[in-house]
């Protein structure tokens, strides 16, 4: 069954992608899950400094 999660296309240079794959492998994650973790960590850090971001329909 297809996921109902939104899709996001990322354009990235080859070297950065290979480094990201390396990091993801070392963390036993897929590149997608590694990016999700990085994004969640960044949002959490931002919200600690600036307050919770209010988003409608979540």
PyMOL Python script that loads the backbone (N, CA, C, O; Angstrom):
from pymol import cmd

cmd.read_pdbstr("""\
ATOM      1  N   UNK A   1       0.834  -1.171   0.000  1.00  0.00           N
ATOM      2  CA  UNK A   1       0.000   0.000   0.000  1.00  0.00           C
ATOM      3  C   UNK A   1       0.888   1.247   0.000  1.00  0.00           C
ATOM      4  O   UNK A   1       1.779   1.365   0.840  1.00  0.00           O
ATOM      5  N   UNK A   2       0.656   2.175  -0.928  1.00  0.00           N
ATOM      6  CA  UNK A   2       1.489   3.380  -1.002  1.00  0.00           C
ATOM      7  C   UNK A   2       1.337   4.257   0.236  1.00  0.00           C
ATOM      8  O   UNK A   2       0.269   4.330   0.843  1.00  0.00           O
ATOM      9  N   UNK A   3       2.420   4.910   0.588  1.00  0.00           N
ATOM     10  CA  UNK A   3       2.408   5.817   1.734  1.00  0.00           C
ATOM     11  C   UNK A   3       1.602   7.065   1.402  1.00  0.00           C
ATOM     12  O   UNK A   3       1.612   7.539   0.265  1.00  0.00           O
ATOM     13  N   UNK A   4       0.904   7.593   2.403  1.00  0.00           N
ATOM     14  CA  UNK A   4       0.151   8.833   2.222  1.00  0.00           C
ATOM     15  C   UNK A   4       0.970  10.044   2.668  1.00  0.00           C
ATOM     16  O   UNK A   4       0.474  11.170   2.686  1.00  0.00           O
ATOM     17  N   UNK A   5       2.219   9.796   3.025  1.00  0.00           N
ATOM     18  CA  UNK A   5       3.082  10.901   3.444  1.00  0.00           C
ATOM     19  C   UNK A   5       3.442  11.753   2.228  1.00  0.00           C
ATOM     20  O   UNK A   5       3.605  11.219   1.131  1.00  0.00           O
ATOM     21  N   UNK A   6       3.568  13.062   2.406  1.00  0.00           N
ATOM     22  CA  UNK A   6       3.966  13.922   1.292  1.00  0.00           C
ATOM     23  C   UNK A   6       5.354  13.543   0.785  1.00  0.00           C
ATOM     24  O   UNK A   6       6.198  13.060   1.540  1.00  0.00           O
ATOM     25  N   UNK A   7       5.571  13.770  -0.502  1.00  0.00           N
ATOM     26  CA  UNK A   7       6.886  13.512  -1.097  1.00  0.00           C
ATOM     27  C   UNK A   7       7.604  14.833  -1.296  1.00  0.00           C
ATOM     28  O   UNK A   7       6.981  15.869  -1.529  1.00  0.00           O
ATOM     29  N   UNK A   8       8.932  14.779  -1.200  1.00  0.00           N
ATOM     30  CA  UNK A   8       9.766  15.961  -1.361  1.00  0.00           C
ATOM     31  C   UNK A   8      10.979  15.560  -2.187  1.00  0.00           C
ATOM     32  O   UNK A   8      11.683  14.613  -1.836  1.00  0.00           O
ATOM     33  N   UNK A   9      11.228  16.271  -3.278  1.00  0.00           N
ATOM     34  CA  UNK A   9      12.381  15.986  -4.125  1.00  0.00           C
ATOM     35  C   UNK A   9      13.542  16.869  -3.696  1.00  0.00           C
ATOM     36  O   UNK A   9      13.384  18.076  -3.512  1.00  0.00           O
ATOM     37  N   UNK A  10      14.699  16.261  -3.540  1.00  0.00           N
ATOM     38  CA  UNK A  10      15.904  16.986  -3.128  1.00  0.00           C
ATOM     39  C   UNK A  10      16.952  16.873  -4.219  1.00  0.00           C
ATOM     40  O   UNK A  10      17.245  15.775  -4.691  1.00  0.00           O
ATOM     41  N   UNK A  11      17.503  17.975  -4.610  1.00  0.00           N
ATOM     42  CA  UNK A  11      18.624  17.967  -5.553  1.00  0.00           C
ATOM     43  C   UNK A  11      19.886  18.203  -4.737  1.00  0.00           C
ATOM     44  O   UNK A  11      19.957  19.141  -3.942  1.00  0.00           O
ATOM     45  N   UNK A  12      20.875  17.350  -4.938  1.00  0.00           N
ATOM     46  CA  UNK A  12      22.087  17.398  -4.125  1.00  0.00           C
ATOM     47  C   UNK A  12      23.263  16.962  -4.983  1.00  0.00           C
ATOM     48  O   UNK A  12      23.113  16.105  -5.853  1.00  0.00           O
ATOM     49  N   UNK A  13      24.427  17.541  -4.747  1.00  0.00           N
ATOM     50  CA  UNK A  13      25.581  17.136  -5.550  1.00  0.00           C
ATOM     51  C   UNK A  13      26.024  15.728  -5.161  1.00  0.00           C
ATOM     52  O   UNK A  13      25.755  15.258  -4.055  1.00  0.00           O
ATOM     53  N   UNK A  14      26.702  15.073  -6.083  1.00  0.00           N
ATOM     54  CA  UNK A  14      27.064  13.667  -5.915  1.00  0.00           C
ATOM     55  C   UNK A  14      27.925  13.427  -4.677  1.00  0.00           C
ATOM     56  O   UNK A  14      27.709  12.457  -3.951  1.00  0.00           O
ATOM     57  N   UNK A  15      28.894  14.302  -4.434  1.00  0.00           N
ATOM     58  CA  UNK A  15      29.782  14.116  -3.282  1.00  0.00           C
ATOM     59  C   UNK A  15      29.005  14.167  -1.965  1.00  0.00           C
ATOM     60  O   UNK A  15      29.219  13.337  -1.080  1.00  0.00           O
ATOM     61  N   UNK A  16      28.111  15.136  -1.842  1.00  0.00           N
ATOM     62  CA  UNK A  16      27.312  15.239  -0.615  1.00  0.00           C
ATOM     63  C   UNK A  16      26.408  14.031  -0.446  1.00  0.00           C
ATOM     64  O   UNK A  16      26.224  13.549   0.672  1.00  0.00           O
ATOM     65  N   UNK A  17      25.841  13.535  -1.537  1.00  0.00           N
ATOM     66  CA  UNK A  17      24.986  12.353  -1.465  1.00  0.00           C
ATOM     67  C   UNK A  17      25.773  11.135  -1.003  1.00  0.00           C
ATOM     68  O   UNK A  17      25.295  10.370  -0.165  1.00  0.00           O
ATOM     69  N   UNK A  18      26.965  10.950  -1.536  1.00  0.00           N
ATOM     70  CA  UNK A  18      27.790   9.810  -1.131  1.00  0.00           C
ATOM     71  C   UNK A  18      28.180   9.908   0.345  1.00  0.00           C
ATOM     72  O   UNK A  18      28.199   8.901   1.051  1.00  0.00           O
ATOM     73  N   UNK A  19      28.488  11.108   0.804  1.00  0.00           N
ATOM     74  CA  UNK A  19      28.823  11.293   2.216  1.00  0.00           C
ATOM     75  C   UNK A  19      27.602  11.030   3.096  1.00  0.00           C
ATOM     76  O   UNK A  19      27.718  10.431   4.165  1.00  0.00           O
ATOM     77  N   UNK A  20      26.446  11.477   2.647  1.00  0.00           N
ATOM     78  CA  UNK A  20      25.214  11.221   3.389  1.00  0.00           C
ATOM     79  C   UNK A  20      24.920   9.723   3.450  1.00  0.00           C
ATOM     80  O   UNK A  20      24.506   9.217   4.493  1.00  0.00           O
ATOM     81  N   UNK A  21      25.129   9.014   2.349  1.00  0.00           N
ATOM     82  CA  UNK A  21      24.950   7.553   2.347  1.00  0.00           C
ATOM     83  C   UNK A  21      25.890   6.890   3.344  1.00  0.00           C
ATOM     84  O   UNK A  21      25.499   5.966   4.057  1.00  0.00           O
ATOM     85  N   UNK A  22      27.120   7.364   3.391  1.00  0.00           N
ATOM     86  CA  UNK A  22      28.110   6.814   4.322  1.00  0.00           C
ATOM     87  C   UNK A  22      27.633   6.995   5.767  1.00  0.00           C
ATOM     88  O   UNK A  22      27.665   6.057   6.562  1.00  0.00           O
ATOM     89  N   UNK A  23      27.192   8.206   6.093  1.00  0.00           N
ATOM     90  CA  UNK A  23      26.716   8.499   7.447  1.00  0.00           C
ATOM     91  C   UNK A  23      25.486   7.656   7.771  1.00  0.00           C
ATOM     92  O   UNK A  23      25.392   7.081   8.855  1.00  0.00           O
ATOM     93  N   UNK A  24      24.549   7.583   6.837  1.00  0.00           N
ATOM     94  CA  UNK A  24      23.333   6.793   7.054  1.00  0.00           C
ATOM     95  C   UNK A  24      23.681   5.328   7.298  1.00  0.00           C
ATOM     96  O   UNK A  24      23.135   4.703   8.207  1.00  0.00           O
ATOM     97  N   UNK A  25      24.580   4.783   6.497  1.00  0.00           N
ATOM     98  CA  UNK A  25      25.004   3.388   6.686  1.00  0.00           C
ATOM     99  C   UNK A  25      25.599   3.178   8.071  1.00  0.00           C
ATOM    100  O   UNK A  25      25.303   2.182   8.731  1.00  0.00           O
ATOM    101  N   UNK A  26      26.430   4.103   8.512  1.00  0.00           N
ATOM    102  CA  UNK A  26      27.049   3.984   9.832  1.00  0.00           C
ATOM    103  C   UNK A  26      26.032   4.083  10.964  1.00  0.00           C
ATOM    104  O   UNK A  26      26.267   3.576  12.061  1.00  0.00           O
ATOM    105  N   UNK A  27      24.911   4.730  10.697  1.00  0.00           N
ATOM    106  CA  UNK A  27      23.841   4.850  11.693  1.00  0.00           C
ATOM    107  C   UNK A  27      22.752   3.793  11.489  1.00  0.00           C
ATOM    108  O   UNK A  27      21.703   3.842  12.132  1.00  0.00           O
ATOM    109  N   UNK A  28      23.009   2.833  10.588  1.00  0.00           N
ATOM    110  CA  UNK A  28      22.052   1.758  10.287  1.00  0.00           C
ATOM    111  C   UNK A  28      20.695   2.312   9.857  1.00  0.00           C
ATOM    112  O   UNK A  28      19.648   1.819  10.277  1.00  0.00           O
ATOM    113  N   UNK A  29      20.732   3.350   9.010  1.00  0.00           N
ATOM    114  CA  UNK A  29      19.515   3.970   8.497  1.00  0.00           C
ATOM    115  C   UNK A  29      19.586   4.059   6.980  1.00  0.00           C
ATOM    116  O   UNK A  29      20.661   3.965   6.386  1.00  0.00           O
ATOM    117  N   UNK A  30      18.427   4.242   6.367  1.00  0.00           N
ATOM    118  CA  UNK A  30      18.394   4.593   4.955  1.00  0.00           C
ATOM    119  C   UNK A  30      18.722   6.082   4.854  1.00  0.00           C
ATOM    120  O   UNK A  30      18.680   6.803   5.851  1.00  0.00           O
ATOM    121  N   UNK A  31      19.044   6.531   3.657  1.00  0.00           N
ATOM    122  CA  UNK A  31      19.297   7.960   3.465  1.00  0.00           C
ATOM    123  C   UNK A  31      18.043   8.752   3.830  1.00  0.00           C
ATOM    124  O   UNK A  31      18.133   9.805   4.463  1.00  0.00           O
ATOM    125  N   UNK A  32      16.883   8.252   3.436  1.00  0.00           N
ATOM    126  CA  UNK A  32      15.634   8.933   3.762  1.00  0.00           C
ATOM    127  C   UNK A  32      15.455   9.089   5.270  1.00  0.00           C
ATOM    128  O   UNK A  32      15.137  10.177   5.750  1.00  0.00           O
ATOM    129  N   UNK A  33      15.659   8.007   6.015  1.00  0.00           N
ATOM    130  CA  UNK A  33      15.499   8.068   7.476  1.00  0.00           C
ATOM    131  C   UNK A  33      16.559   8.965   8.110  1.00  0.00           C
ATOM    132  O   UNK A  33      16.283   9.648   9.096  1.00  0.00           O
ATOM    133  N   UNK A  34      17.762   8.968   7.556  1.00  0.00           N
ATOM    134  CA  UNK A  34      18.820   9.852   8.064  1.00  0.00           C
ATOM    135  C   UNK A  34      18.414  11.310   7.873  1.00  0.00           C
ATOM    136  O   UNK A  34      18.591  12.132   8.773  1.00  0.00           O
ATOM    137  N   UNK A  35      17.872  11.627   6.705  1.00  0.00           N
ATOM    138  CA  UNK A  35      17.410  12.991   6.451  1.00  0.00           C
ATOM    139  C   UNK A  35      16.255  13.364   7.379  1.00  0.00           C
ATOM    140  O   UNK A  35      16.207  14.483   7.888  1.00  0.00           O
ATOM    141  N   UNK A  36      15.329  12.436   7.599  1.00  0.00           N
ATOM    142  CA  UNK A  36      14.229  12.694   8.539  1.00  0.00           C
ATOM    143  C   UNK A  36      14.772  13.021   9.927  1.00  0.00           C
ATOM    144  O   UNK A  36      14.296  13.951  10.577  1.00  0.00           O
ATOM    145  N   UNK A  37      15.759  12.264  10.378  1.00  0.00           N
ATOM    146  CA  UNK A  37      16.353  12.487  11.695  1.00  0.00           C
ATOM    147  C   UNK A  37      17.027  13.865  11.751  1.00  0.00           C
ATOM    148  O   UNK A  37      16.862  14.598  12.726  1.00  0.00           O
ATOM    149  N   UNK A  38      17.774  14.208  10.718  1.00  0.00           N
ATOM    150  CA  UNK A  38      18.437  15.515  10.675  1.00  0.00           C
ATOM    151  C   UNK A  38      17.417  16.653  10.706  1.00  0.00           C
ATOM    152  O   UNK A  38      17.607  17.645  11.411  1.00  0.00           O
ATOM    153  N   UNK A  39      16.347  16.506   9.948  1.00  0.00           N
ATOM    154  CA  UNK A  39      15.313  17.539   9.904  1.00  0.00           C
ATOM    155  C   UNK A  39      14.628  17.675  11.260  1.00  0.00           C
ATOM    156  O   UNK A  39      14.442  18.790  11.746  1.00  0.00           O
ATOM    157  N   UNK A  40      14.253  16.559  11.874  1.00  0.00           N
ATOM    158  CA  UNK A  40      13.609  16.599  13.190  1.00  0.00           C
ATOM    159  C   UNK A  40      14.524  17.227  14.238  1.00  0.00           C
ATOM    160  O   UNK A  40      14.072  18.009  15.074  1.00  0.00           O
ATOM    161  N   UNK A  41      15.800  16.887  14.193  1.00  0.00           N
ATOM    162  CA  UNK A  41      16.770  17.458  15.132  1.00  0.00           C
ATOM    163  C   UNK A  41      16.892  18.962  14.929  1.00  0.00           C
ATOM    164  O   UNK A  41      16.939  19.720  15.898  1.00  0.00           O
ATOM    165  N   UNK A  42      16.943  19.392  13.677  1.00  0.00           N
ATOM    166  CA  UNK A  42      17.062  20.818  13.378  1.00  0.00           C
ATOM    167  C   UNK A  42      15.813  21.577  13.841  1.00  0.00           C
ATOM    168  O   UNK A  42      15.923  22.654  14.427  1.00  0.00           O
ATOM    169  N   UNK A  43      14.643  21.023  13.582  1.00  0.00           N
ATOM    170  CA  UNK A  43      13.397  21.660  14.025  1.00  0.00           C
ATOM    171  C   UNK A  43      13.363  21.766  15.544  1.00  0.00           C
ATOM    172  O   UNK A  43      12.999  22.811  16.084  1.00  0.00           O
ATOM    173  N   UNK A  44      13.735  20.703  16.231  1.00  0.00           N
ATOM    174  CA  UNK A  44      13.743  20.703  17.696  1.00  0.00           C
ATOM    175  C   UNK A  44      14.686  21.771  18.236  1.00  0.00           C
ATOM    176  O   UNK A  44      14.333  22.508  19.157  1.00  0.00           O
ATOM    177  N   UNK A  45      15.873  21.855  17.670  1.00  0.00           N
ATOM    178  CA  UNK A  45      16.854  22.859  18.091  1.00  0.00           C
ATOM    179  C   UNK A  45      16.312  24.266  17.855  1.00  0.00           C
ATOM    180  O   UNK A  45      16.432  25.134  18.719  1.00  0.00           O
ATOM    181  N   UNK A  46      15.720  24.487  16.693  1.00  0.00           N
ATOM    182  CA  UNK A  46      15.157  25.791  16.360  1.00  0.00           C
ATOM    183  C   UNK A  46      14.049  26.169  17.344  1.00  0.00           C
ATOM    184  O   UNK A  46      14.004  27.295  17.839  1.00  0.00           O
ATOM    185  N   UNK A  47      13.151  25.209  17.622  1.00  0.00           N
ATOM    186  CA  UNK A  47      12.032  25.497  18.513  1.00  0.00           C
ATOM    187  C   UNK A  47      12.482  25.744  19.944  1.00  0.00           C
ATOM    188  O   UNK A  47      11.844  26.517  20.659  1.00  0.00           O
ATOM    189  N   UNK A  48      13.546  25.120  20.375  1.00  0.00           N
ATOM    190  CA  UNK A  48      14.074  25.384  21.718  1.00  0.00           C
ATOM    191  C   UNK A  48      14.558  26.823  21.828  1.00  0.00           C
ATOM    192  O   UNK A  48      14.446  27.442  22.886  1.00  0.00           O
ATOM    193  N   UNK A  49      15.092  27.350  20.741  1.00  0.00           N
ATOM    194  CA  UNK A  49      15.624  28.714  20.749  1.00  0.00           C
ATOM    195  C   UNK A  49      14.546  29.761  20.468  1.00  0.00           C
ATOM    196  O   UNK A  49      14.581  30.854  21.035  1.00  0.00           O
ATOM    197  N   UNK A  50      13.597  29.436  19.601  1.00  0.00           N
ATOM    198  CA  UNK A  50      12.641  30.437  19.119  1.00  0.00           C
ATOM    199  C   UNK A  50      11.189  30.177  19.508  1.00  0.00           C
ATOM    200  O   UNK A  50      10.321  31.002  19.222  1.00  0.00           O
ATOM    201  N   UNK A  51      10.915  29.063  20.145  1.00  0.00           N
ATOM    202  CA  UNK A  51       9.534  28.716  20.487  1.00  0.00           C
ATOM    203  C   UNK A  51       8.927  27.761  19.473  1.00  0.00           C
ATOM    204  O   UNK A  51       9.421  27.600  18.357  1.00  0.00           O
ATOM    205  N   UNK A  52       7.848  27.140  19.898  1.00  0.00           N
ATOM    206  CA  UNK A  52       7.191  26.135  19.069  1.00  0.00           C
ATOM    207  C   UNK A  52       6.616  26.778  17.811  1.00  0.00           C
ATOM    208  O   UNK A  52       6.013  27.849  17.870  1.00  0.00           O
ATOM    209  N   UNK A  53       6.807  26.125  16.692  1.00  0.00           N
ATOM    210  CA  UNK A  53       6.251  26.570  15.417  1.00  0.00           C
ATOM    211  C   UNK A  53       4.837  26.004  15.319  1.00  0.00           C
ATOM    212  O   UNK A  53       4.639  24.790  15.372  1.00  0.00           O
ATOM    213  N   UNK A  54       3.867  26.884  15.176  1.00  0.00           N
ATOM    214  CA  UNK A  54       2.478  26.440  15.060  1.00  0.00           C
ATOM    215  C   UNK A  54       2.175  26.154  13.592  1.00  0.00           C
ATOM    216  O   UNK A  54       2.397  26.991  12.718  1.00  0.00           O
ATOM    217  N   UNK A  55       1.660  24.944  13.344  1.00  0.00           N
ATOM    218  CA  UNK A  55       1.321  24.528  11.988  1.00  0.00           C
ATOM    219  C   UNK A  55      -0.135  24.102  11.973  1.00  0.00           C
ATOM    220  O   UNK A  55      -0.569  23.340  12.837  1.00  0.00           O
ATOM    221  N   UNK A  56      -0.890  24.582  11.005  1.00  0.00           N
ATOM    222  CA  UNK A  56      -2.297  24.209  10.892  1.00  0.00           C
ATOM    223  C   UNK A  56      -2.427  22.816  10.303  1.00  0.00           C
ATOM    224  O   UNK A  56      -1.573  22.377   9.533  1.00  0.00           O
ATOM    225  N   UNK A  57      -3.505  22.120  10.669  1.00  0.00           N
ATOM    226  CA  UNK A  57      -3.845  20.805  10.108  1.00  0.00           C
ATOM    227  C   UNK A  57      -2.818  19.725  10.390  1.00  0.00           C
ATOM    228  O   UNK A  57      -2.559  18.893   9.520  1.00  0.00           O
ATOM    229  N   UNK A  58      -2.222  19.706  11.580  1.00  0.00           N
ATOM    230  CA  UNK A  58      -1.299  18.618  11.925  1.00  0.00           C
ATOM    231  C   UNK A  58      -1.736  17.952  13.201  1.00  0.00           C
ATOM    232  O   UNK A  58      -1.088  17.011  13.660  1.00  0.00           O
TER     233      UNK A  58
END
""", "prot")
cmd.dss("prot")
cmd.show_as("cartoon", "prot")
cmd.util.cbc("prot")
cmd.orient("prot")
